[in-house]
Amino acid sequence: MTTWEYLTAPLLVHATQQILNNFGAEGWELVQVVPGPNPNSLVAYFKRPVTG
């Protein structure tokens, strides 16, 4: 059975692609993006399998 760890991270609208690529390079899979607390921000939810 796969065990998952989760991460919530803010995304700046002007740098979304770079931020998502950085998390992807660390093994995080994007699950969902939702509006943030202000109009210029988003919140991303990620998951990745726990190793060890």
PDB file of N, H, CA, C and O in Angstrom:
ATOM      1  N   MET A   1       0.846  -1.177   0.000  1.00  0.00           N
ATOM      2  CA  MET A   1       0.000   0.000   0.000  1.00  0.00           C
ATOM      3  C   MET A   1       0.897   1.248   0.000  1.00  0.00           C
ATOM      4  O   MET A   1       1.868   1.324   0.753  1.00  0.00           O
ATOM      5  N   THR A   2       0.565   2.200  -0.834  1.00  0.00           N
ATOM      6  H   THR A   2      -0.224   2.138  -1.446  1.00  0.00           H
ATOM      7  CA  THR A   2       1.334   3.442  -0.910  1.00  0.00           C
ATOM      8  C   THR A   2       0.913   4.384   0.207  1.00  0.00           C
ATOM      9  O   THR A   2      -0.276   4.586   0.453  1.00  0.00           O
ATOM     10  N   THR A   3       1.894   4.950   0.872  1.00  0.00           N
ATOM     11  H   THR A   3       2.860   4.786   0.672  1.00  0.00           H
ATOM     12  CA  THR A   3       1.654   5.977   1.882  1.00  0.00           C
ATOM     13  C   THR A   3       2.072   7.312   1.283  1.00  0.00           C
ATOM     14  O   THR A   3       3.108   7.401   0.624  1.00  0.00           O
ATOM     15  N   TRP A   4       1.267   8.356   1.509  1.00  0.00           N
ATOM     16  H   TRP A   4       0.425   8.284   2.044  1.00  0.00           H
ATOM     17  CA  TRP A   4       1.489   9.657   0.887  1.00  0.00           C
ATOM     18  C   TRP A   4       1.840  10.711   1.918  1.00  0.00           C
ATOM     19  O   TRP A   4       1.405  10.640   3.068  1.00  0.00           O
ATOM     20  N   GLU A   5       2.624  11.680   1.504  1.00  0.00           N
ATOM     21  H   GLU A   5       2.978  11.737   0.571  1.00  0.00           H
ATOM     22  CA  GLU A   5       2.804  12.905   2.278  1.00  0.00           C
ATOM     23  C   GLU A   5       2.254  14.044   1.436  1.00  0.00           C
ATOM     24  O   GLU A   5       2.226  13.962   0.208  1.00  0.00           O
ATOM     25  N   TYR A   6       1.817  15.106   2.101  1.00  0.00           N
ATOM     26  H   TYR A   6       1.840  15.173   3.098  1.00  0.00           H
ATOM     27  CA  TYR A   6       1.129  16.203   1.419  1.00  0.00           C
ATOM     28  C   TYR A   6       1.808  17.529   1.716  1.00  0.00           C
ATOM     29  O   TYR A   6       2.463  17.695   2.745  1.00  0.00           O
ATOM     30  N   LEU A   7       1.639  18.470   0.795  1.00  0.00           N
ATOM     31  H   LEU A   7       1.107  18.335  -0.041  1.00  0.00           H
ATOM     32  CA  LEU A   7       2.225  19.798   0.923  1.00  0.00           C
ATOM     33  C   LEU A   7       1.239  20.821   0.385  1.00  0.00           C
ATOM     34  O   LEU A   7       0.635  20.614  -0.667  1.00  0.00           O
ATOM     35  N   THR A   8       1.076  21.910   1.096  1.00  0.00           N
ATOM     36  H   THR A   8       1.566  22.078   1.951  1.00  0.00           H
ATOM     37  CA  THR A   8       0.292  23.049   0.631  1.00  0.00           C
ATOM     38  C   THR A   8       1.256  24.203   0.455  1.00  0.00           C
ATOM     39  O   THR A   8       2.051  24.493   1.349  1.00  0.00           O
ATOM     40  N   ALA A   9       1.194  24.865  -0.697  1.00  0.00           N
ATOM     41  H   ALA A   9       0.549  24.629  -1.423  1.00  0.00           H
ATOM     42  CA  ALA A   9       2.146  25.938  -0.974  1.00  0.00           C
ATOM     43  C   ALA A   9       1.462  27.093  -1.697  1.00  0.00           C
ATOM     44  O   ALA A   9       0.605  26.872  -2.552  1.00  0.00           O
ATOM     45  N   PRO A  10       1.841  28.332  -1.353  1.00  0.00           N
ATOM     46  CA  PRO A  10       1.311  29.484  -2.094  1.00  0.00           C
ATOM     47  C   PRO A  10       1.958  29.564  -3.471  1.00  0.00           C
ATOM     48  O   PRO A  10       3.121  29.200  -3.640  1.00  0.00           O
ATOM     49  N   LEU A  11       1.203  30.038  -4.449  1.00  0.00           N
ATOM     50  H   LEU A  11       0.257  30.334  -4.312  1.00  0.00           H
ATOM     51  CA  LEU A  11       1.721  30.253  -5.800  1.00  0.00           C
ATOM     52  C   LEU A  11       1.533  31.716  -6.152  1.00  0.00           C
ATOM     53  O   LEU A  11       0.444  32.266  -5.987  1.00  0.00           O
ATOM     54  N   LEU A  12       2.580  32.337  -6.630  1.00  0.00           N
ATOM     55  H   LEU A  12       3.464  31.891  -6.764  1.00  0.00           H
ATOM     56  CA  LEU A  12       2.469  33.703  -7.123  1.00  0.00           C
ATOM     57  C   LEU A  12       2.077  33.646  -8.591  1.00  0.00           C
ATOM     58  O   LEU A  12       2.693  32.918  -9.369  1.00  0.00           O
ATOM     59  N   VAL A  13       1.076  34.393  -8.969  1.00  0.00           N
ATOM     60  H   VAL A  13       0.576  34.984  -8.336  1.00  0.00           H
ATOM     61  CA  VAL A  13       0.536  34.324 -10.327  1.00  0.00           C
ATOM     62  C   VAL A  13       1.613  34.585 -11.381  1.00  0.00           C
ATOM     63  O   VAL A  13       1.593  33.966 -12.444  1.00  0.00           O
ATOM     64  N   HIS A  14       2.542  35.484 -11.104  1.00  0.00           N
ATOM     65  H   HIS A  14       2.558  35.988 -10.240  1.00  0.00           H
ATOM     66  CA  HIS A  14       3.561  35.817 -12.106  1.00  0.00           C
ATOM     67  C   HIS A  14       4.681  34.780 -12.206  1.00  0.00           C
ATOM     68  O   HIS A  14       5.518  34.876 -13.103  1.00  0.00           O
ATOM     69  N   ALA A  15       4.717  33.793 -11.310  1.00  0.00           N
ATOM     70  H   ALA A  15       4.037  33.715 -10.582  1.00  0.00           H
ATOM     71  CA  ALA A  15       5.795  32.798 -11.345  1.00  0.00           C
ATOM     72  C   ALA A  15       5.263  31.369 -11.191  1.00  0.00           C
ATOM     73  O   ALA A  15       5.979  30.493 -10.707  1.00  0.00           O
ATOM     74  N   THR A  16       4.034  31.134 -11.592  1.00  0.00           N
ATOM     75  H   THR A  16       3.452  31.846 -11.985  1.00  0.00           H
ATOM     76  CA  THR A  16       3.395  29.839 -11.367  1.00  0.00           C
ATOM     77  C   THR A  16       4.155  28.685 -12.004  1.00  0.00           C
ATOM     78  O   THR A  16       4.406  27.679 -11.341  1.00  0.00           O
ATOM     79  N   GLN A  17       4.522  28.804 -13.258  1.00  0.00           N
ATOM     80  H   GLN A  17       4.318  29.621 -13.797  1.00  0.00           H
ATOM     81  CA  GLN A  17       5.192  27.701 -13.943  1.00  0.00           C
ATOM     82  C   GLN A  17       6.512  27.337 -13.277  1.00  0.00           C
ATOM     83  O   GLN A  17       6.796  26.156 -13.080  1.00  0.00           O
ATOM     84  N   GLN A  18       7.304  28.311 -12.936  1.00  0.00           N
ATOM     85  H   GLN A  18       7.073  29.270 -13.096  1.00  0.00           H
ATOM     86  CA  GLN A  18       8.591  28.048 -12.295  1.00  0.00           C
ATOM     87  C   GLN A  18       8.408  27.360 -10.949  1.00  0.00           C
ATOM     88  O   GLN A  18       9.132  26.418 -10.627  1.00  0.00           O
ATOM     89  N   ILE A  19       7.446  27.826 -10.165  1.00  0.00           N
ATOM     90  H   ILE A  19       6.858  28.592 -10.426  1.00  0.00           H
ATOM     91  CA  ILE A  19       7.198  27.234  -8.846  1.00  0.00           C
ATOM     92  C   ILE A  19       6.742  25.785  -9.001  1.00  0.00           C
ATOM     93  O   ILE A  19       7.246  24.899  -8.310  1.00  0.00           O
ATOM     94  N   LEU A  20       5.787  25.537  -9.908  1.00  0.00           N
ATOM     95  H   LEU A  20       5.377  26.256 -10.469  1.00  0.00           H
ATOM     96  CA  LEU A  20       5.301  24.173 -10.114  1.00  0.00           C
ATOM     97  C   LEU A  20       6.404  23.258 -10.624  1.00  0.00           C
ATOM     98  O   LEU A  20       6.499  22.111 -10.189  1.00  0.00           O
ATOM     99  N   ASN A  21       7.240  23.742 -11.537  1.00  0.00           N
ATOM    100  H   ASN A  21       7.163  24.675 -11.890  1.00  0.00           H
ATOM    101  CA  ASN A  21       8.360  22.930 -12.025  1.00  0.00           C
ATOM    102  C   ASN A  21       9.342  22.590 -10.913  1.00  0.00           C
ATOM    103  O   ASN A  21       9.871  21.479 -10.879  1.00  0.00           O
ATOM    104  N   ASN A  22       9.595  23.523 -10.008  1.00  0.00           N
ATOM    105  H   ASN A  22       9.165  24.426 -10.036  1.00  0.00           H
ATOM    106  CA  ASN A  22      10.498  23.258  -8.885  1.00  0.00           C
ATOM    107  C   ASN A  22       9.957  22.156  -7.985  1.00  0.00           C
ATOM    108  O   ASN A  22      10.702  21.259  -7.591  1.00  0.00           O
ATOM    109  N   PHE A  23       8.668  22.211  -7.656  1.00  0.00           N
ATOM    110  H   PHE A  23       8.062  22.939  -7.977  1.00  0.00           H
ATOM    111  CA  PHE A  23       8.079  21.158  -6.823  1.00  0.00           C
ATOM    112  C   PHE A  23       8.068  19.821  -7.566  1.00  0.00           C
ATOM    113  O   PHE A  23       8.335  18.779  -6.968  1.00  0.00           O
ATOM    114  N   GLY A  24       7.760  19.846  -8.865  1.00  0.00           N
ATOM    115  H   GLY A  24       7.543  20.693  -9.351  1.00  0.00           H
ATOM    116  CA  GLY A  24       7.778  18.618  -9.648  1.00  0.00           C
ATOM    117  C   GLY A  24       9.151  17.970  -9.674  1.00  0.00           C
ATOM    118  O   GLY A  24       9.255  16.744  -9.625  1.00  0.00           O
ATOM    119  N   ALA A  25      10.201  18.769  -9.749  1.00  0.00           N
ATOM    120  H   ALA A  25      10.116  19.765  -9.788  1.00  0.00           H
ATOM    121  CA  ALA A  25      11.570  18.250  -9.748  1.00  0.00           C
ATOM    122  C   ALA A  25      11.913  17.574  -8.424  1.00  0.00           C
ATOM    123  O   ALA A  25      12.815  16.738  -8.369  1.00  0.00           O
ATOM    124  N   GLU A  26      11.201  17.929  -7.362  1.00  0.00           N
ATOM    125  H   GLU A  26      10.468  18.608  -7.407  1.00  0.00           H
ATOM    126  CA  GLU A  26      11.413  17.314  -6.050  1.00  0.00           C
ATOM    127  C   GLU A  26      10.481  16.123  -5.815  1.00  0.00           C
ATOM    128  O   GLU A  26      10.433  15.575  -4.713  1.00  0.00           O
ATOM    129  N   GLY A  27       9.742  15.726  -6.854  1.00  0.00           N
ATOM    130  H   GLY A  27       9.781  16.171  -7.748  1.00  0.00           H
ATOM    131  CA  GLY A  27       8.895  14.547  -6.749  1.00  0.00           C
ATOM    132  C   GLY A  27       7.466  14.805  -6.323  1.00  0.00           C
ATOM    133  O   GLY A  27       6.706  13.860  -6.114  1.00  0.00           O
ATOM    134  N   TRP A  28       7.081  16.076  -6.188  1.00  0.00           N
ATOM    135  H   TRP A  28       7.699  16.844  -6.358  1.00  0.00           H
ATOM    136  CA  TRP A  28       5.711  16.410  -5.791  1.00  0.00           C
ATOM    137  C   TRP A  28       4.792  16.386  -6.999  1.00  0.00           C
ATOM    138  O   TRP A  28       5.137  16.908  -8.058  1.00  0.00           O
ATOM    139  N   GLU A  29       3.610  15.775  -6.839  1.00  0.00           N
ATOM    140  H   GLU A  29       3.330  15.351  -5.978  1.00  0.00           H
ATOM    141  CA  GLU A  29       2.583  15.750  -7.874  1.00  0.00           C
ATOM    142  C   GLU A  29       1.499  16.750  -7.514  1.00  0.00           C
ATOM    143  O   GLU A  29       0.966  16.727  -6.405  1.00  0.00           O
ATOM    144  N   LEU A  30       1.174  17.628  -8.453  1.00  0.00           N
ATOM    145  H   LEU A  30       1.607  17.647  -9.355  1.00  0.00           H
ATOM    146  CA  LEU A  30       0.133  18.622  -8.230  1.00  0.00           C
ATOM    147  C   LEU A  30      -1.223  17.937  -8.181  1.00  0.00           C
ATOM    148  O   LEU A  30      -1.565  17.155  -9.068  1.00  0.00           O
ATOM    149  N   VAL A  31      -1.992  18.234  -7.137  1.00  0.00           N
ATOM    150  H   VAL A  31      -1.714  18.869  -6.416  1.00  0.00           H
ATOM    151  CA  VAL A  31      -3.326  17.658  -6.973  1.00  0.00           C
ATOM    152  C   VAL A  31      -4.401  18.674  -7.331  1.00  0.00           C
ATOM    153  O   VAL A  31      -5.361  18.355  -8.034  1.00  0.00           O
ATOM    154  N   GLN A  32      -4.232  19.913  -6.837  1.00  0.00           N
ATOM    155  H   GLN A  32      -3.452  20.172  -6.266  1.00  0.00           H
ATOM    156  CA  GLN A  32      -5.258  20.922  -7.057  1.00  0.00           C
ATOM    157  C   GLN A  32      -4.667  22.312  -6.839  1.00  0.00           C
ATOM    158  O   GLN A  32      -3.737  22.488  -6.052  1.00  0.00           O
ATOM    159  N   VAL A  33      -5.226  23.303  -7.555  1.00  0.00           N
ATOM    160  H   VAL A  33      -5.981  23.159  -8.194  1.00  0.00           H
ATOM    161  CA  VAL A  33      -4.893  24.709  -7.332  1.00  0.00           C
ATOM    162  C   VAL A  33      -6.206  25.432  -7.063  1.00  0.00           C
ATOM    163  O   VAL A  33      -7.180  25.278  -7.800  1.00  0.00           O
ATOM    164  N   VAL A  34      -6.213  26.231  -5.982  1.00  0.00           N
ATOM    165  H   VAL A  34      -5.422  26.356  -5.384  1.00  0.00           H
ATOM    166  CA  VAL A  34      -7.418  26.981  -5.606  1.00  0.00           C
ATOM    167  C   VAL A  34      -7.044  28.449  -5.414  1.00  0.00           C
ATOM    168  O   VAL A  34      -5.873  28.761  -5.199  1.00  0.00           O
ATOM    169  N   PRO A  35      -8.017  29.350  -5.487  1.00  0.00           N
ATOM    170  CA  PRO A  35      -7.726  30.769  -5.246  1.00  0.00           C
ATOM    171  C   PRO A  35      -7.159  30.988  -3.845  1.00  0.00           C
ATOM    172  O   PRO A  35      -7.563  30.335  -2.883  1.00  0.00           O
ATOM    173  N   GLY A  36      -6.210  31.925  -3.753  1.00  0.00           N
ATOM    174  H   GLY A  36      -5.881  32.455  -4.534  1.00  0.00           H
ATOM    175  CA  GLY A  36      -5.606  32.260  -2.469  1.00  0.00           C
ATOM    176  C   GLY A  36      -6.364  33.355  -1.752  1.00  0.00           C
ATOM    177  O   GLY A  36      -7.464  33.731  -2.157  1.00  0.00           O
ATOM    178  N   PRO A  37      -5.774  33.863  -0.687  1.00  0.00           N
ATOM    179  CA  PRO A  37      -6.446  34.876   0.122  1.00  0.00           C
ATOM    180  C   PRO A  37      -6.549  36.250  -0.533  1.00  0.00           C
ATOM    181  O   PRO A  37      -7.321  37.092  -0.076  1.00  0.00           O
ATOM    182  N   ASN A  38      -5.780  36.489  -1.599  1.00  0.00           N
ATOM    183  H   ASN A  38      -5.153  35.804  -1.970  1.00  0.00           H
ATOM    184  CA  ASN A  38      -5.913  37.757  -2.323  1.00  0.00           C
ATOM    185  C   ASN A  38      -5.930  37.479  -3.823  1.00  0.00           C
ATOM    186  O   ASN A  38      -5.572  36.379  -4.244  1.00  0.00           O
ATOM    187  N   PRO A  39      -6.335  38.443  -4.633  1.00  0.00           N
ATOM    188  CA  PRO A  39      -6.518  38.199  -6.074  1.00  0.00           C
ATOM    189  C   PRO A  39      -5.251  37.824  -6.843  1.00  0.00           C
ATOM    190  O   PRO A  39      -5.343  37.263  -7.935  1.00  0.00           O
ATOM    191  N   ASN A  40      -4.090  38.119  -6.303  1.00  0.00           N
ATOM    192  H   ASN A  40      -4.016  38.574  -5.416  1.00  0.00           H
ATOM    193  CA  ASN A  40      -2.835  37.829  -7.005  1.00  0.00           C
ATOM    194  C   ASN A  40      -2.158  36.551  -6.532  1.00  0.00           C
ATOM    195  O   ASN A  40      -0.981  36.334  -6.820  1.00  0.00           O
ATOM    196  N   SER A  41      -2.880  35.705  -5.815  1.00  0.00           N
ATOM    197  H   SER A  41      -3.837  35.881  -5.582  1.00  0.00           H
ATOM    198  CA  SER A  41      -2.248  34.493  -5.310  1.00  0.00           C
ATOM    199  C   SER A  41      -3.141  33.275  -5.506  1.00  0.00           C
ATOM    200  O   SER A  41      -4.362  33.376  -5.626  1.00  0.00           O
ATOM    201  N   LEU A  42      -2.490  32.134  -5.534  1.00  0.00           N
ATOM    202  H   LEU A  42      -1.498  32.052  -5.436  1.00  0.00           H
ATOM    203  CA  LEU A  42      -3.145  30.840  -5.622  1.00  0.00           C
ATOM    204  C   LEU A  42      -2.540  29.948  -4.551  1.00  0.00           C
ATOM    205  O   LEU A  42      -1.450  30.226  -4.050  1.00  0.00           O
ATOM    206  N   VAL A  43      -3.241  28.882  -4.198  1.00  0.00           N
ATOM    207  H   VAL A  43      -4.127  28.656  -4.605  1.00  0.00           H
ATOM    208  CA  VAL A  43      -2.718  27.893  -3.262  1.00  0.00           C
ATOM    209  C   VAL A  43      -2.707  26.551  -3.978  1.00  0.00           C
ATOM    210  O   VAL A  43      -3.715  26.142  -4.555  1.00  0.00           O
ATOM    211  N   ALA A  44      -1.574  25.867  -3.940  1.00  0.00           N
ATOM    212  H   ALA A  44      -0.755  26.199  -3.471  1.00  0.00           H
ATOM    213  CA  ALA A  44      -1.427  24.572  -4.596  1.00  0.00           C
ATOM    214  C   ALA A  44      -1.335  23.467  -3.559  1.00  0.00           C
ATOM    215  O   ALA A  44      -0.714  23.630  -2.509  1.00  0.00           O
ATOM    216  N   TYR A  45      -1.962  22.343  -3.869  1.00  0.00           N
ATOM    217  H   TYR A  45      -2.466  22.211  -4.723  1.00  0.00           H
ATOM    218  CA  TYR A  45      -1.902  21.154  -3.031  1.00  0.00           C
ATOM    219  C   TYR A  45      -1.153  20.074  -3.797  1.00  0.00           C
ATOM    220  O   TYR A  45      -1.471  19.787  -4.951  1.00  0.00           O
ATOM    221  N   PHE A  46      -0.155  19.477  -3.149  1.00  0.00           N
ATOM    222  H   PHE A  46       0.103  19.710  -2.211  1.00  0.00           H
ATOM    223  CA  PHE A  46       0.702  18.458  -3.757  1.00  0.00           C
ATOM    224  C   PHE A  46       0.700  17.196  -2.909  1.00  0.00           C
ATOM    225  O   PHE A  46       0.357  17.217  -1.727  1.00  0.00           O
ATOM    226  N   LYS A  47       1.097  16.086  -3.550  1.00  0.00           N
ATOM    227  H   LYS A  47       1.376  16.069  -4.511  1.00  0.00           H
ATOM    228  CA  LYS A  47       1.315  14.837  -2.829  1.00  0.00           C
ATOM    229  C   LYS A  47       2.505  14.128  -3.457  1.00  0.00           C
ATOM    230  O   LYS A  47       2.837  14.353  -4.621  1.00  0.00           O
ATOM    231  N   ARG A  48       3.152  13.252  -2.656  1.00  0.00           N
ATOM    232  H   ARG A  48       2.882  13.069  -1.711  1.00  0.00           H
ATOM    233  CA  ARG A  48       4.187  12.373  -3.180  1.00  0.00           C
ATOM    234  C   ARG A  48       4.278  11.141  -2.275  1.00  0.00           C
ATOM    235  O   ARG A  48       3.973  11.220  -1.085  1.00  0.00           O
ATOM    236  N   PRO A  49       4.688  10.028  -2.827  1.00  0.00           N
ATOM    237  CA  PRO A  49       4.793   8.822  -2.000  1.00  0.00           C
ATOM    238  C   PRO A  49       5.892   8.972  -0.954  1.00  0.00           C
ATOM    239  O   PRO A  49       6.940   9.566  -1.209  1.00  0.00           O
ATOM    240  N   VAL A  50       5.634   8.430   0.208  1.00  0.00           N
ATOM    241  H   VAL A  50       4.783   7.948   0.416  1.00  0.00           H
ATOM    242  CA  VAL A  50       6.635   8.426   1.267  1.00  0.00           C
ATOM    243  C   VAL A  50       7.598   7.279   0.972  1.00  0.00           C
ATOM    244  O   VAL A  50       7.176   6.149   0.725  1.00  0.00           O
ATOM    245  N   THR A  51       8.881   7.577   1.001  1.00  0.00           N
ATOM    246  H   THR A  51       9.224   8.494   1.201  1.00  0.00           H
ATOM    247  CA  THR A  51       9.881   6.533   0.783  1.00  0.00           C
ATOM    248  C   THR A  51      10.572   6.247   2.098  1.00  0.00           C
ATOM    249  O   THR A  51      10.702   7.121   2.955  1.00  0.00           O
ATOM    250  N   GLY A  52      11.002   5.038   2.239  1.00  0.00           N
ATOM    251  H   GLY A  52      10.896   4.329   1.543  1.00  0.00           H
ATOM    252  CA  GLY A  52      11.747   4.740   3.445  1.00  0.00           C
ATOM    253  C   GLY A  52      11.289   3.520   4.037  1.00  0.00           C
ATOM    254  O   GLY A  52      11.807   3.104   5.073  1.00  0.00           O
TER     255      GLY A  52
END
